[in-house]
Amino acid sequence: MTKGQIVAIITGAISILIAVAYLVLVFILDTRGEMKPAPVSQTPPVIQLDSAIN
């Protein structure tokens, strides 16, 4: 095998490892359940500076 073939095989193996790691990460994040937004009632009130100055 030439040096180019070895580099191609190593690059392909790294690519497959990254793809498998991505799929595992997505699977883990997907099994955590439904994503719910933060409750709006617990966010701090917005203060408008225009009315506070006048």
mmCIF entry with sequence, helices, sheets and N, C-alpha, C, O atoms, coordinates in Angstrom:
data_MODEL
# 
_entry.id   MODEL 
# 
_entity.id                         1 
_entity.type                       polymer 
_entity.pdbx_number_of_molecules   1 
# 
_entity_poly.entity_id                      1 
_entity_poly.type                           'polypeptide(L)' 
_entity_poly.nstd_linkage                   no 
_entity_poly.nstd_monomer                   no 
_entity_poly.pdbx_seq_one_letter_code       MTKGQIVAIITGAISILIAVAYLVLVFILDTRGEMKPAPVSQTPPVIQLDSAIN 
_entity_poly.pdbx_seq_one_letter_code_can   MTKGQIVAIITGAISILIAVAYLVLVFILDTRGEMKPAPVSQTPPVIQLDSAIN 
_entity_poly.pdbx_strand_id                 A 
# 
loop_
_entity_poly_seq.entity_id 
_entity_poly_seq.num 
_entity_poly_seq.mon_id 
_entity_poly_seq.hetero 
1 1  MET n 
1 2  THR n 
1 3  LYS n 
1 4  GLY n 
1 5  GLN n 
1 6  ILE n 
1 7  VAL n 
1 8  ALA n 
1 9  ILE n 
1 10 ILE n 
1 11 THR n 
1 12 GLY n 
1 13 ALA n 
1 14 ILE n 
1 15 SER n 
1 16 ILE n 
1 17 LEU n 
1 18 ILE n 
1 19 ALA n 
1 20 VAL n 
1 21 ALA n 
1 22 TYR n 
1 23 LEU n 
1 24 VAL n 
1 25 LEU n 
1 26 VAL n 
1 27 PHE n 
1 28 ILE n 
1 29 LEU n 
1 30 ASP n 
1 31 THR n 
1 32 ARG n 
1 33 GLY n 
1 34 GLU n 
1 35 MET n 
1 36 LYS n 
1 37 PRO n 
1 38 ALA n 
1 39 PRO n 
1 40 VAL n 
1 41 SER n 
1 42 GLN n 
1 43 THR n 
1 44 PRO n 
1 45 PRO n 
1 46 VAL n 
1 47 ILE n 
1 48 GLN n 
1 49 LEU n 
1 50 ASP n 
1 51 SER n 
1 52 ALA n 
1 53 ILE n 
1 54 ASN n 
# 
_struct_asym.id          A 
_struct_asym.entity_id   1 
# 
loop_
_struct_conf.conf_type_id 
_struct_conf.id 
_struct_conf.pdbx_PDB_helix_id 
_struct_conf.beg_label_comp_id 
_struct_conf.beg_label_asym_id 
_struct_conf.beg_label_seq_id 
_struct_conf.pdbx_beg_PDB_ins_code 
_struct_conf.end_label_comp_id 
_struct_conf.end_label_asym_id 
_struct_conf.end_label_seq_id 
_struct_conf.pdbx_end_PDB_ins_code 
_struct_conf.beg_auth_comp_id 
_struct_conf.beg_auth_asym_id 
_struct_conf.beg_auth_seq_id 
_struct_conf.end_auth_comp_id 
_struct_conf.end_auth_asym_id 
_struct_conf.end_auth_seq_id 
_struct_conf.pdbx_PDB_helix_class 
_struct_conf.details 
_struct_conf.pdbx_PDB_helix_length 
HELX_P HELX_P1 AA1 LYS A 3  ? ASP A 30 ? LYS A 3  ASP A 30 1 ? 28 
HELX_P HELX_P2 AA2 VAL A 40 ? GLN A 42 ? VAL A 40 GLN A 42 5 ? 3  
HELX_P HELX_P3 AA3 LEU A 49 ? ILE A 53 ? LEU A 49 ILE A 53 1 ? 5  
# 
_struct_conf_type.id          HELX_P 
_struct_conf_type.criteria    ? 
_struct_conf_type.reference   ? 
# 
loop_
_atom_site.group_PDB 
_atom_site.id 
_atom_site.type_symbol 
_atom_site.label_atom_id 
_atom_site.label_alt_id 
_atom_site.label_comp_id 
_atom_site.label_asym_id 
_atom_site.label_entity_id 
_atom_site.label_seq_id 
_atom_site.pdbx_PDB_ins_code 
_atom_site.Cartn_x 
_atom_site.Cartn_y 
_atom_site.Cartn_z 
_atom_site.occupancy 
_atom_site.B_iso_or_equiv 
_atom_site.pdbx_formal_charge 
_atom_site.auth_seq_id 
_atom_site.auth_comp_id 
_atom_site.auth_asym_id 
_atom_site.auth_atom_id 
_atom_site.pdbx_PDB_model_num 
ATOM 1   N N  . MET A 1 1  ? 0.846   -1.194 0.000  1.00 0.00 ? 1  MET A N  1 
ATOM 2   C CA . MET A 1 1  ? 0.000   0.000  0.000  1.00 0.00 ? 1  MET A CA 1 
ATOM 3   C C  . MET A 1 1  ? 0.880   1.242  0.000  1.00 0.00 ? 1  MET A C  1 
ATOM 4   O O  . MET A 1 1  ? 1.948   1.285  0.610  1.00 0.00 ? 1  MET A O  1 
ATOM 5   N N  . THR A 1 2  ? 0.394   2.226  -0.695 1.00 0.00 ? 2  THR A N  1 
ATOM 6   C CA . THR A 1 2  ? 1.145   3.475  -0.758 1.00 0.00 ? 2  THR A CA 1 
ATOM 7   C C  . THR A 1 2  ? 0.748   4.372  0.410  1.00 0.00 ? 2  THR A C  1 
ATOM 8   O O  . THR A 1 2  ? -0.210  4.104  1.135  1.00 0.00 ? 2  THR A O  1 
ATOM 9   N N  . LYS A 1 3  ? 1.508   5.429  0.561  1.00 0.00 ? 3  LYS A N  1 
ATOM 10  C CA . LYS A 1 3  ? 1.232   6.369  1.646  1.00 0.00 ? 3  LYS A CA 1 
ATOM 11  C C  . LYS A 1 3  ? -0.137  7.016  1.476  1.00 0.00 ? 3  LYS A C  1 
ATOM 12  O O  . LYS A 1 3  ? -0.830  7.257  2.465  1.00 0.00 ? 3  LYS A O  1 
ATOM 13  N N  . GLY A 1 4  ? -0.539  7.299  0.234  1.00 0.00 ? 4  GLY A N  1 
ATOM 14  C CA . GLY A 1 4  ? -1.841  7.902  -0.028 1.00 0.00 ? 4  GLY A CA 1 
ATOM 15  C C  . GLY A 1 4  ? -2.996  6.989  0.359  1.00 0.00 ? 4  GLY A C  1 
ATOM 16  O O  . GLY A 1 4  ? -4.018  7.456  0.862  1.00 0.00 ? 4  GLY A O  1 
ATOM 17  N N  . GLN A 1 5  ? -2.838  5.699  0.128  1.00 0.00 ? 5  GLN A N  1 
ATOM 18  C CA . GLN A 1 5  ? -3.894  4.747  0.497  1.00 0.00 ? 5  GLN A CA 1 
ATOM 19  C C  . GLN A 1 5  ? -4.039  4.649  2.014  1.00 0.00 ? 5  GLN A C  1 
ATOM 20  O O  . GLN A 1 5  ? -5.148  4.541  2.538  1.00 0.00 ? 5  GLN A O  1 
ATOM 21  N N  . ILE A 1 6  ? -2.916  4.688  2.704  1.00 0.00 ? 6  ILE A N  1 
ATOM 22  C CA . ILE A 1 6  ? -2.960  4.613  4.172  1.00 0.00 ? 6  ILE A CA 1 
ATOM 23  C C  . ILE A 1 6  ? -3.643  5.859  4.739  1.00 0.00 ? 6  ILE A C  1 
ATOM 24  O O  . ILE A 1 6  ? -4.455  5.761  5.659  1.00 0.00 ? 6  ILE A O  1 
ATOM 25  N N  . VAL A 1 7  ? -3.319  7.010  4.197  1.00 0.00 ? 7  VAL A N  1 
ATOM 26  C CA . VAL A 1 7  ? -3.947  8.254  4.648  1.00 0.00 ? 7  VAL A CA 1 
ATOM 27  C C  . VAL A 1 7  ? -5.447  8.210  4.365  1.00 0.00 ? 7  VAL A C  1 
ATOM 28  O O  . VAL A 1 7  ? -6.245  8.648  5.194  1.00 0.00 ? 7  VAL A O  1 
ATOM 29  N N  . ALA A 1 8  ? -5.839  7.686  3.200  1.00 0.00 ? 8  ALA A N  1 
ATOM 30  C CA . ALA A 1 8  ? -7.256  7.594  2.855  1.00 0.00 ? 8  ALA A CA 1 
ATOM 31  C C  . ALA A 1 8  ? -7.995  6.659  3.804  1.00 0.00 ? 8  ALA A C  1 
ATOM 32  O O  . ALA A 1 8  ? -9.117  6.958  4.211  1.00 0.00 ? 8  ALA A O  1 
ATOM 33  N N  . ILE A 1 9  ? -7.391  5.548  4.158  1.00 0.00 ? 9  ILE A N  1 
ATOM 34  C CA . ILE A 1 9  ? -8.032  4.602  5.077  1.00 0.00 ? 9  ILE A CA 1 
ATOM 35  C C  . ILE A 1 9  ? -8.171  5.216  6.468  1.00 0.00 ? 9  ILE A C  1 
ATOM 36  O O  . ILE A 1 9  ? -9.217  5.092  7.105  1.00 0.00 ? 9  ILE A O  1 
ATOM 37  N N  . ILE A 1 10 ? -7.125  5.870  6.932  1.00 0.00 ? 10 ILE A N  1 
ATOM 38  C CA . ILE A 1 10 ? -7.182  6.509  8.259  1.00 0.00 ? 10 ILE A CA 1 
ATOM 39  C C  . ILE A 1 10 ? -8.227  7.620  8.276  1.00 0.00 ? 10 ILE A C  1 
ATOM 40  O O  . ILE A 1 10 ? -8.983  7.743  9.240  1.00 0.00 ? 10 ILE A O  1 
ATOM 41  N N  . THR A 1 11 ? -8.276  8.423  7.225  1.00 0.00 ? 11 THR A N  1 
ATOM 42  C CA . THR A 1 11 ? -9.257  9.503  7.136  1.00 0.00 ? 11 THR A CA 1 
ATOM 43  C C  . THR A 1 11 ? -10.682 8.944  7.118  1.00 0.00 ? 11 THR A C  1 
ATOM 44  O O  . THR A 1 11 ? -11.569 9.480  7.782  1.00 0.00 ? 11 THR A O  1 
ATOM 45  N N  . GLY A 1 12 ? -10.896 7.879  6.367  1.00 0.00 ? 12 GLY A N  1 
ATOM 46  C CA . GLY A 1 12 ? -12.211 7.239  6.325  1.00 0.00 ? 12 GLY A CA 1 
ATOM 47  C C  . GLY A 1 12 ? -12.613 6.674  7.675  1.00 0.00 ? 12 GLY A C  1 
ATOM 48  O O  . GLY A 1 12 ? -13.772 6.792  8.074  1.00 0.00 ? 12 GLY A O  1 
ATOM 49  N N  . ALA A 1 13 ? -11.672 6.064  8.382  1.00 0.00 ? 13 ALA A N  1 
ATOM 50  C CA . ALA A 1 13 ? -11.972 5.507  9.704  1.00 0.00 ? 13 ALA A CA 1 
ATOM 51  C C  . ALA A 1 13 ? -12.329 6.617  10.690 1.00 0.00 ? 13 ALA A C  1 
ATOM 52  O O  . ALA A 1 13 ? -13.258 6.471  11.484 1.00 0.00 ? 13 ALA A O  1 
ATOM 53  N N  . ILE A 1 14 ? -11.593 7.723  10.639 1.00 0.00 ? 14 ILE A N  1 
ATOM 54  C CA . ILE A 1 14 ? -11.900 8.853  11.532 1.00 0.00 ? 14 ILE A CA 1 
ATOM 55  C C  . ILE A 1 14 ? -13.278 9.410  11.199 1.00 0.00 ? 14 ILE A C  1 
ATOM 56  O O  . ILE A 1 14 ? -14.038 9.759  12.102 1.00 0.00 ? 14 ILE A O  1 
ATOM 57  N N  . SER A 1 15 ? -13.604 9.496  9.930  1.00 0.00 ? 15 SER A N  1 
ATOM 58  C CA . SER A 1 15 ? -14.913 9.997  9.521  1.00 0.00 ? 15 SER A CA 1 
ATOM 59  C C  . SER A 1 15 ? -16.038 9.101  10.029 1.00 0.00 ? 15 SER A C  1 
ATOM 60  O O  . SER A 1 15 ? -17.063 9.593  10.502 1.00 0.00 ? 15 SER A O  1 
ATOM 61  N N  . ILE A 1 16 ? -15.848 7.806  9.931  1.00 0.00 ? 16 ILE A N  1 
ATOM 62  C CA . ILE A 1 16 ? -16.872 6.872  10.429 1.00 0.00 ? 16 ILE A CA 1 
ATOM 63  C C  . ILE A 1 16 ? -17.004 6.974  11.945 1.00 0.00 ? 16 ILE A C  1 
ATOM 64  O O  . ILE A 1 16 ? -18.116 6.915  12.469 1.00 0.00 ? 16 ILE A O  1 
ATOM 65  N N  . LEU A 1 17 ? -15.892 7.127  12.655 1.00 0.00 ? 17 LEU A N  1 
ATOM 66  C CA . LEU A 1 17 ? -15.953 7.278  14.117 1.00 0.00 ? 17 LEU A CA 1 
ATOM 67  C C  . LEU A 1 17 ? -16.698 8.546  14.519 1.00 0.00 ? 17 LEU A C  1 
ATOM 68  O O  . LEU A 1 17 ? -17.486 8.532  15.465 1.00 0.00 ? 17 LEU A O  1 
ATOM 69  N N  . ILE A 1 18 ? -16.454 9.633  13.809 1.00 0.00 ? 18 ILE A N  1 
ATOM 70  C CA . ILE A 1 18 ? -17.157 10.888 14.110 1.00 0.00 ? 18 ILE A CA 1 
ATOM 71  C C  . ILE A 1 18 ? -18.649 10.729 13.839 1.00 0.00 ? 18 ILE A C  1 
ATOM 72  O O  . ILE A 1 18 ? -19.475 11.212 14.614 1.00 0.00 ? 18 ILE A O  1 
ATOM 73  N N  . ALA A 1 19 ? -19.000 10.054 12.745 1.00 0.00 ? 19 ALA A N  1 
ATOM 74  C CA . ALA A 1 19 ? -20.411 9.849  12.412 1.00 0.00 ? 19 ALA A CA 1 
ATOM 75  C C  . ALA A 1 19 ? -21.108 9.004  13.465 1.00 0.00 ? 19 ALA A C  1 
ATOM 76  O O  . ALA A 1 19 ? -22.233 9.313  13.858 1.00 0.00 ? 19 ALA A O  1 
ATOM 77  N N  . VAL A 1 20 ? -20.464 7.948  13.925 1.00 0.00 ? 20 VAL A N  1 
ATOM 78  C CA . VAL A 1 20 ? -21.056 7.087  14.952 1.00 0.00 ? 20 VAL A CA 1 
ATOM 79  C C  . VAL A 1 20 ? -21.185 7.849  16.270 1.00 0.00 ? 20 VAL A C  1 
ATOM 80  O O  . VAL A 1 20 ? -22.196 7.721  16.960 1.00 0.00 ? 20 VAL A O  1 
ATOM 81  N N  . ALA A 1 21 ? -20.176 8.635  16.623 1.00 0.00 ? 21 ALA A N  1 
ATOM 82  C CA . ALA A 1 21 ? -20.254 9.425  17.855 1.00 0.00 ? 21 ALA A CA 1 
ATOM 83  C C  . ALA A 1 21 ? -21.393 10.434 17.776 1.00 0.00 ? 21 ALA A C  1 
ATOM 84  O O  . ALA A 1 21 ? -22.081 10.666 18.771 1.00 0.00 ? 21 ALA A O  1 
ATOM 85  N N  . TYR A 1 22 ? -21.602 11.033 16.611 1.00 0.00 ? 22 TYR A N  1 
ATOM 86  C CA . TYR A 1 22 ? -22.703 11.980 16.429 1.00 0.00 ? 22 TYR A CA 1 
ATOM 87  C C  . TYR A 1 22 ? -24.047 11.275 16.597 1.00 0.00 ? 22 TYR A C  1 
ATOM 88  O O  . TYR A 1 22 ? -24.940 11.792 17.268 1.00 0.00 ? 22 TYR A O  1 
ATOM 89  N N  . LEU A 1 23 ? -24.194 10.099 15.990 1.00 0.00 ? 23 LEU A N  1 
ATOM 90  C CA . LEU A 1 23 ? -25.445 9.366  16.116 1.00 0.00 ? 23 LEU A CA 1 
ATOM 91  C C  . LEU A 1 23 ? -25.721 8.962  17.568 1.00 0.00 ? 23 LEU A C  1 
ATOM 92  O O  . LEU A 1 23 ? -26.865 9.014  18.020 1.00 0.00 ? 23 LEU A O  1 
ATOM 93  N N  . VAL A 1 24 ? -24.688 8.565  18.287 1.00 0.00 ? 24 VAL A N  1 
ATOM 94  C CA . VAL A 1 24 ? -24.866 8.216  19.702 1.00 0.00 ? 24 VAL A CA 1 
ATOM 95  C C  . VAL A 1 24 ? -25.271 9.445  20.506 1.00 0.00 ? 24 VAL A C  1 
ATOM 96  O O  . VAL A 1 24 ? -26.152 9.360  21.362 1.00 0.00 ? 24 VAL A O  1 
ATOM 97  N N  . LEU A 1 25 ? -24.640 10.584 20.241 1.00 0.00 ? 25 LEU A N  1 
ATOM 98  C CA . LEU A 1 25 ? -24.988 11.820 20.951 1.00 0.00 ? 25 LEU A CA 1 
ATOM 99  C C  . LEU A 1 25 ? -26.427 12.226 20.678 1.00 0.00 ? 25 LEU A C  1 
ATOM 100 O O  . LEU A 1 25 ? -27.149 12.598 21.603 1.00 0.00 ? 25 LEU A O  1 
ATOM 101 N N  . VAL A 1 26 ? -26.852 12.162 19.429 1.00 0.00 ? 26 VAL A N  1 
ATOM 102 C CA . VAL A 1 26 ? -28.229 12.516 19.083 1.00 0.00 ? 26 VAL A CA 1 
ATOM 103 C C  . VAL A 1 26 ? -29.208 11.549 19.732 1.00 0.00 ? 26 VAL A C  1 
ATOM 104 O O  . VAL A 1 26 ? -30.266 11.965 20.203 1.00 0.00 ? 26 VAL A O  1 
ATOM 105 N N  . PHE A 1 27 ? -28.870 10.269 19.764 1.00 0.00 ? 27 PHE A N  1 
ATOM 106 C CA . PHE A 1 27 ? -29.740 9.284  20.397 1.00 0.00 ? 27 PHE A CA 1 
ATOM 107 C C  . PHE A 1 27 ? -29.888 9.560  21.888 1.00 0.00 ? 27 PHE A C  1 
ATOM 108 O O  . PHE A 1 27 ? -30.990 9.476  22.431 1.00 0.00 ? 27 PHE A O  1 
ATOM 109 N N  . ILE A 1 28 ? -28.786 9.888  22.546 1.00 0.00 ? 28 ILE A N  1 
ATOM 110 C CA . ILE A 1 28 ? -28.839 10.180 23.992 1.00 0.00 ? 28 ILE A CA 1 
ATOM 111 C C  . ILE A 1 28 ? -29.670 11.432 24.256 1.00 0.00 ? 28 ILE A C  1 
ATOM 112 O O  . ILE A 1 28 ? -30.490 11.452 25.173 1.00 0.00 ? 28 ILE A O  1 
ATOM 113 N N  . LEU A 1 29 ? -29.457 12.476 23.453 1.00 0.00 ? 29 LEU A N  1 
ATOM 114 C CA . LEU A 1 29 ? -30.229 13.705 23.652 1.00 0.00 ? 29 LEU A CA 1 
ATOM 115 C C  . LEU A 1 29 ? -31.704 13.503 23.327 1.00 0.00 ? 29 LEU A C  1 
ATOM 116 O O  . LEU A 1 29 ? -32.562 14.148 23.928 1.00 0.00 ? 29 LEU A O  1 
ATOM 117 N N  . ASP A 1 30 ? -32.004 12.624 22.394 1.00 0.00 ? 30 ASP A N  1 
ATOM 118 C CA . ASP A 1 30 ? -33.389 12.377 22.006 1.00 0.00 ? 30 ASP A CA 1 
ATOM 119 C C  . ASP A 1 30 ? -34.144 11.563 23.052 1.00 0.00 ? 30 ASP A C  1 
ATOM 120 O O  . ASP A 1 30 ? -35.361 11.701 23.178 1.00 0.00 ? 30 ASP A O  1 
ATOM 121 N N  . THR A 1 31 ? -33.447 10.727 23.794 1.00 0.00 ? 31 THR A N  1 
ATOM 122 C CA . THR A 1 31 ? -34.121 9.890  24.791 1.00 0.00 ? 31 THR A CA 1 
ATOM 123 C C  . THR A 1 31 ? -34.404 10.640 26.089 1.00 0.00 ? 31 THR A C  1 
ATOM 124 O O  . THR A 1 31 ? -35.026 10.086 26.995 1.00 0.00 ? 31 THR A O  1 
ATOM 125 N N  . ARG A 1 32 ? -33.963 11.877 26.193 1.00 0.00 ? 32 ARG A N  1 
ATOM 126 C CA . ARG A 1 32 ? -34.206 12.630 27.433 1.00 0.00 ? 32 ARG A CA 1 
ATOM 127 C C  . ARG A 1 32 ? -35.648 13.079 27.566 1.00 0.00 ? 32 ARG A C  1 
ATOM 128 O O  . ARG A 1 32 ? -36.062 13.514 28.641 1.00 0.00 ? 32 ARG A O  1 
ATOM 129 N N  . GLY A 1 33 ? -36.409 12.983 26.509 1.00 0.00 ? 33 GLY A N  1 
ATOM 130 C CA . GLY A 1 33 ? -37.816 13.350 26.595 1.00 0.00 ? 33 GLY A CA 1 
ATOM 131 C C  . GLY A 1 33 ? -38.115 14.619 25.846 1.00 0.00 ? 33 GLY A C  1 
ATOM 132 O O  . GLY A 1 33 ? -37.268 15.184 25.154 1.00 0.00 ? 33 GLY A O  1 
ATOM 133 N N  . GLU A 1 34 ? -39.343 15.048 26.005 1.00 0.00 ? 34 GLU A N  1 
ATOM 134 C CA . GLU A 1 34 ? -39.817 16.227 25.281 1.00 0.00 ? 34 GLU A CA 1 
ATOM 135 C C  . GLU A 1 34 ? -39.162 17.482 25.828 1.00 0.00 ? 34 GLU A C  1 
ATOM 136 O O  . GLU A 1 34 ? -39.028 17.648 27.040 1.00 0.00 ? 34 GLU A O  1 
ATOM 137 N N  . MET A 1 35 ? -38.753 18.369 24.921 1.00 0.00 ? 35 MET A N  1 
ATOM 138 C CA . MET A 1 35 ? -38.173 19.634 25.344 1.00 0.00 ? 35 MET A CA 1 
ATOM 139 C C  . MET A 1 35 ? -39.298 20.621 25.622 1.00 0.00 ? 35 MET A C  1 
ATOM 140 O O  . MET A 1 35 ? -40.165 20.837 24.776 1.00 0.00 ? 35 MET A O  1 
ATOM 141 N N  . LYS A 1 36 ? -39.281 21.211 26.793 1.00 0.00 ? 36 LYS A N  1 
ATOM 142 C CA . LYS A 1 36 ? -40.302 22.176 27.185 1.00 0.00 ? 36 LYS A CA 1 
ATOM 143 C C  . LYS A 1 36 ? -39.654 23.542 27.360 1.00 0.00 ? 36 LYS A C  1 
ATOM 144 O O  . LYS A 1 36 ? -38.561 23.632 27.921 1.00 0.00 ? 36 LYS A O  1 
ATOM 145 N N  . PRO A 1 37 ? -40.299 24.604 26.895 1.00 0.00 ? 37 PRO A N  1 
ATOM 146 C CA . PRO A 1 37 ? -39.719 25.934 27.076 1.00 0.00 ? 37 PRO A CA 1 
ATOM 147 C C  . PRO A 1 37 ? -39.787 26.372 28.542 1.00 0.00 ? 37 PRO A C  1 
ATOM 148 O O  . PRO A 1 37 ? -40.580 25.843 29.321 1.00 0.00 ? 37 PRO A O  1 
ATOM 149 N N  . ALA A 1 38 ? -38.968 27.319 28.895 1.00 0.00 ? 38 ALA A N  1 
ATOM 150 C CA . ALA A 1 38 ? -38.968 27.839 30.253 1.00 0.00 ? 38 ALA A CA 1 
ATOM 151 C C  . ALA A 1 38 ? -40.287 28.563 30.519 1.00 0.00 ? 38 ALA A C  1 
ATOM 152 O O  . ALA A 1 38 ? -40.846 29.186 29.616 1.00 0.00 ? 38 ALA A O  1 
ATOM 153 N N  . PRO A 1 39 ? -40.784 28.485 31.749 1.00 0.00 ? 39 PRO A N  1 
ATOM 154 C CA . PRO A 1 39 ? -42.024 29.186 32.062 1.00 0.00 ? 39 PRO A CA 1 
ATOM 155 C C  . PRO A 1 39 ? -41.848 30.697 31.939 1.00 0.00 ? 39 PRO A C  1 
ATOM 156 O O  . PRO A 1 39 ? -40.864 31.256 32.423 1.00 0.00 ? 39 PRO A O  1 
ATOM 157 N N  . VAL A 1 40 ? -42.791 31.341 31.299 1.00 0.00 ? 40 VAL A N  1 
ATOM 158 C CA . VAL A 1 40 ? -42.712 32.781 31.071 1.00 0.00 ? 40 VAL A CA 1 
ATOM 159 C C  . VAL A 1 40 ? -42.979 33.540 32.364 1.00 0.00 ? 40 VAL A C  1 
ATOM 160 O O  . VAL A 1 40 ? -42.454 34.640 32.541 1.00 0.00 ? 40 VAL A O  1 
ATOM 161 N N  . SER A 1 41 ? -43.771 32.994 33.261 1.00 0.00 ? 41 SER A N  1 
ATOM 162 C CA . SER A 1 41 ? -44.135 33.703 34.482 1.00 0.00 ? 41 SER A CA 1 
ATOM 163 C C  . SER A 1 41 ? -42.937 33.898 35.414 1.00 0.00 ? 41 SER A C  1 
ATOM 164 O O  . SER A 1 41 ? -42.984 34.768 36.283 1.00 0.00 ? 41 SER A O  1 
ATOM 165 N N  . GLN A 1 42 ? -41.877 33.125 35.261 1.00 0.00 ? 42 GLN A N  1 
ATOM 166 C CA . GLN A 1 42 ? -40.736 33.239 36.159 1.00 0.00 ? 42 GLN A CA 1 
ATOM 167 C C  . GLN A 1 42 ? -39.610 34.093 35.582 1.00 0.00 ? 42 GLN A C  1 
ATOM 168 O O  . GLN A 1 42 ? -38.566 34.243 36.215 1.00 0.00 ? 42 GLN A O  1 
ATOM 169 N N  . THR A 1 43 ? -39.805 34.645 34.410 1.00 0.00 ? 43 THR A N  1 
ATOM 170 C CA . THR A 1 43 ? -38.780 35.520 33.853 1.00 0.00 ? 43 THR A CA 1 
ATOM 171 C C  . THR A 1 43 ? -38.887 36.903 34.484 1.00 0.00 ? 43 THR A C  1 
ATOM 172 O O  . THR A 1 43 ? -39.994 37.346 34.791 1.00 0.00 ? 43 THR A O  1 
ATOM 173 N N  . PRO A 1 44 ? -37.780 37.589 34.685 1.00 0.00 ? 44 PRO A N  1 
ATOM 174 C CA . PRO A 1 44 ? -37.852 38.923 35.310 1.00 0.00 ? 44 PRO A CA 1 
ATOM 175 C C  . PRO A 1 44 ? -38.568 39.910 34.393 1.00 0.00 ? 44 PRO A C  1 
ATOM 176 O O  . PRO A 1 44 ? -38.506 39.781 33.170 1.00 0.00 ? 44 PRO A O  1 
ATOM 177 N N  . PRO A 1 45 ? -39.243 40.888 34.975 1.00 0.00 ? 45 PRO A N  1 
ATOM 178 C CA . PRO A 1 45 ? -39.958 41.873 34.156 1.00 0.00 ? 45 PRO A CA 1 
ATOM 179 C C  . PRO A 1 45 ? -38.983 42.751 33.373 1.00 0.00 ? 45 PRO A C  1 
ATOM 180 O O  . PRO A 1 45 ? -37.870 43.022 33.825 1.00 0.00 ? 45 PRO A O  1 
ATOM 181 N N  . VAL A 1 46 ? -39.408 43.177 32.223 1.00 0.00 ? 46 VAL A N  1 
ATOM 182 C CA . VAL A 1 46 ? -38.605 44.032 31.371 1.00 0.00 ? 46 VAL A CA 1 
ATOM 183 C C  . VAL A 1 46 ? -38.856 45.488 31.766 1.00 0.00 ? 46 VAL A C  1 
ATOM 184 O O  . VAL A 1 46 ? -40.005 45.925 31.832 1.00 0.00 ? 46 VAL A O  1 
ATOM 185 N N  . ILE A 1 47 ? -37.799 46.226 32.025 1.00 0.00 ? 47 ILE A N  1 
ATOM 186 C CA . ILE A 1 47 ? -37.921 47.628 32.412 1.00 0.00 ? 47 ILE A CA 1 
ATOM 187 C C  . ILE A 1 47 ? -37.562 48.483 31.201 1.00 0.00 ? 47 ILE A C  1 
ATOM 188 O O  . ILE A 1 47 ? -36.483 48.338 30.626 1.00 0.00 ? 47 ILE A O  1 
ATOM 189 N N  . GLN A 1 48 ? -38.467 49.369 30.822 1.00 0.00 ? 48 GLN A N  1 
ATOM 190 C CA . GLN A 1 48 ? -38.190 50.261 29.717 1.00 0.00 ? 48 GLN A CA 1 
ATOM 191 C C  . GLN A 1 48 ? -37.558 51.537 30.274 1.00 0.00 ? 48 GLN A C  1 
ATOM 192 O O  . GLN A 1 48 ? -38.128 52.208 31.134 1.00 0.00 ? 48 GLN A O  1 
ATOM 193 N N  . LEU A 1 49 ? -36.382 51.851 29.768 1.00 0.00 ? 49 LEU A N  1 
ATOM 194 C CA . LEU A 1 49 ? -35.645 53.002 30.278 1.00 0.00 ? 49 LEU A CA 1 
ATOM 195 C C  . LEU A 1 49 ? -36.290 54.324 29.879 1.00 0.00 ? 49 LEU A C  1 
ATOM 196 O O  . LEU A 1 49 ? -36.115 55.319 30.582 1.00 0.00 ? 49 LEU A O  1 
ATOM 197 N N  . ASP A 1 50 ? -37.030 54.364 28.776 1.00 0.00 ? 50 ASP A N  1 
ATOM 198 C CA . ASP A 1 50 ? -37.656 55.613 28.337 1.00 0.00 ? 50 ASP A CA 1 
ATOM 199 C C  . ASP A 1 50 ? -38.646 56.118 29.390 1.00 0.00 ? 50 ASP A C  1 
ATOM 200 O O  . ASP A 1 50 ? -38.641 57.303 29.722 1.00 0.00 ? 50 ASP A O  1 
ATOM 201 N N  . SER A 1 51 ? -39.482 55.242 29.908 1.00 0.00 ? 51 SER A N  1 
ATOM 202 C CA . SER A 1 51 ? -40.492 55.681 30.877 1.00 0.00 ? 51 SER A CA 1 
ATOM 203 C C  . SER A 1 51 ? -39.889 55.885 32.267 1.00 0.00 ? 51 SER A C  1 
ATOM 204 O O  . SER A 1 51 ? -40.439 56.647 33.061 1.00 0.00 ? 51 SER A O  1 
ATOM 205 N N  . ALA A 1 52 ? -38.801 55.240 32.573 1.00 0.00 ? 52 ALA A N  1 
ATOM 206 C CA . ALA A 1 52 ? -38.171 55.407 33.892 1.00 0.00 ? 52 ALA A CA 1 
ATOM 207 C C  . ALA A 1 52 ? -37.453 56.751 33.987 1.00 0.00 ? 52 ALA A C  1 
ATOM 208 O O  . ALA A 1 52 ? -37.355 57.313 35.077 1.00 0.00 ? 52 ALA A O  1 
ATOM 209 N N  . ILE A 1 53 ? -36.955 57.274 32.879 1.00 0.00 ? 53 ILE A N  1 
ATOM 210 C CA . ILE A 1 53 ? -36.227 58.546 32.920 1.00 0.00 ? 53 ILE A CA 1 
ATOM 211 C C  . ILE A 1 53 ? -37.185 59.728 32.984 1.00 0.00 ? 53 ILE A C  1 
ATOM 212 O O  . ILE A 1 53 ? -36.927 60.701 33.694 1.00 0.00 ? 53 ILE A O  1 
ATOM 213 N N  . ASN A 1 54 ? -38.280 59.649 32.252 1.00 0.00 ? 54 ASN A N  1 
ATOM 214 C CA . ASN A 1 54 ? -39.225 60.783 32.184 1.00 0.00 ? 54 ASN A CA 1 
ATOM 215 C C  . ASN A 1 54 ? -40.080 60.862 33.384 1.00 0.00 ? 54 ASN A C  1 
ATOM 216 O O  . ASN A 1 54 ? -40.923 61.753 33.484 1.00 0.00 ? 54 ASN A O  1 
# 
